[in-house]
Amino acid sequence: RTFEELNIELPEGQSMITMIGAIPIIDEDTSEFVHHFIAYLQRDCSDESFLTRTMIYAWAPGDEGFALPKSVGFPVFDNVN
């Protein structure tokens, strides 16, 4: 999915989302063109921010994704800090 498809507004009073896993969605029609992808977290799209991005997930063929244990997660899209 593209950023535009995932760009959702957080409910009033909520400042972050907690990531608990990732599952790649590779369409059969385009799978022959996808070799790998990397997901990054970065605060904004400025040139300086590019140097401070953090990799949060990488996928390659054969990887089925992951799920963290029930009591584990990490914050993403934190608007407060």
Secondary structure, DSSP 8 states (H G I E B T S, - for coil): --HHHH-----TT---EEE-EE-----TTTGGG---EEEEE-S-SSHHHHTT-EEEEEE-TT---EE--TT--EEES-S--
